[in-house]
Amino acid sequence: MPKILDREKGFTLLELLIAITVLSIGLLGVASMFSTGIRSNSFSYTVTVETSVANSVMEEMLAKDGGDVIFSTAAANAVYDLDTGSASATRTVQGRTYSAAYSITVNNPVTNVSRIDVSVTSGGRTTTLTSYKNRI
């Protein structure tokens, strides 16, 4: 009788194969979650940089005097120079190139107020900010 009990200890090859299969499926799910997280983080970084560049351009526009001629003349998609130190108007951050443009609509929404739209583009994506400047 003791010999029968000795043979019933341990796992069969089939049980081990099933356990390894279940573990593999679980690990593939975890790997998929990691790759999705990395892609989402990259996209989030791109949007953050675009928004930061757009905020910087908007702050520079709003820092100008309200009587500046730029706010009394309509402009549509005028190129904004992001790199004043070179001939290029674009700026590259970690291998991604950003360009900016602004539009000014005079007397919008009311007289003596100009609407300013700043758009930053990178890799087919565009982020746009809108603000208003009193011209008085």
SVG drawing of the C-alpha trace seen along z (x, -y; Angstrom):
<svg xmlns="http://www.w3.org/2000/svg" viewBox="-19 -104 39 106">
<polyline fill="none" stroke="black" stroke-width="0.4" points="0.0,0.0 2.7,-2.6 3.8,-2.5 0.4,-3.7 0.6,-6.8 4.1,-7.6 2.9,-7.8 0.0,-10.2 2.4,-13.0 3.2,-15.9 1.7,-17.2 1.1,-15.6 2.5,-16.9 -0.9,-18.0 -1.5,-20.1 1.9,-21.8 1.0,-22.7 -2.3,-24.1 -0.7,-26.2 2.0,-27.5 -0.7,-28.4 -2.8,-30.4 0.4,-32.2 1.4,-33.0 -2.0,-34.5 -1.8,-36.6 1.7,-37.9 0.6,-38.8 -2.2,-40.9 0.2,-42.7 2.6,-43.4 -0.3,-44.8 -1.2,-47.2 2.4,-48.4 2.6,-49.1 -0.7,-51.0 0.5,-53.0 3.7,-54.0 1.9,-55.1 -0.6,-57.1 2.3,-58.7 3.9,-59.7 0.7,-61.3 0.2,-63.1 3.7,-64.5 3.1,-65.8 -0.1,-67.5 1.6,-69.1 4.4,-70.5 2.0,-71.9 -0.1,-73.5 3.0,-74.9 4.3,-76.4 0.8,-77.9 0.7,-79.4 4.1,-80.9 3.1,-82.5 -0.2,-83.8 1.6,-85.3 4.0,-87.1 1.1,-88.5 -0.8,-89.6 2.3,-91.3 2.3,-93.8 0.8,-97.2 -2.9,-97.4 -2.1,-100.3 0.4,-98.2 -0.4,-98.2 -0.6,-94.4 -4.0,-94.6 -5.6,-97.1 -4.8,-95.2 -6.5,-91.9 -4.2,-89.0 -5.0,-85.4 -2.6,-82.5 0.4,-84.8 3.6,-82.7 5.0,-83.3 8.8,-82.9 9.4,-80.3 13.2,-80.4 14.4,-84.0 18.0,-82.9 17.8,-81.1 16.2,-81.5 13.7,-78.8 10.4,-79.8 10.0,-76.3 11.2,-74.8 12.2,-71.2 11.7,-69.5 13.0,-65.9 12.9,-65.2 9.4,-66.7 9.0,-70.0 6.5,-72.6 5.3,-75.6 3.0,-78.4 0.7,-80.8 -1.7,-83.5 -4.8,-85.2 -6.1,-88.6 -9.7,-89.7 -10.2,-93.4 -13.4,-94.6 -14.4,-91.1 -16.5,-90.6 -16.9,-94.3 -15.4,-97.6 -11.8,-98.2 -11.2,-94.6 -9.2,-92.2 -9.6,-88.5 -6.3,-86.5 -6.1,-82.9 -2.8,-81.1 -2.4,-77.7 0.6,-75.3 1.0,-72.4 3.2,-69.3 2.9,-66.1 -0.6,-66.8 -2.0,-67.8 -3.0,-71.4 -3.7,-73.0 -5.5,-76.4 -5.8,-78.9 -8.1,-82.0 -7.9,-85.2 -8.9,-88.9 -6.9,-92.1 -8.3,-95.6 -6.9,-98.1 -7.4,-101.1"/>
</svg>
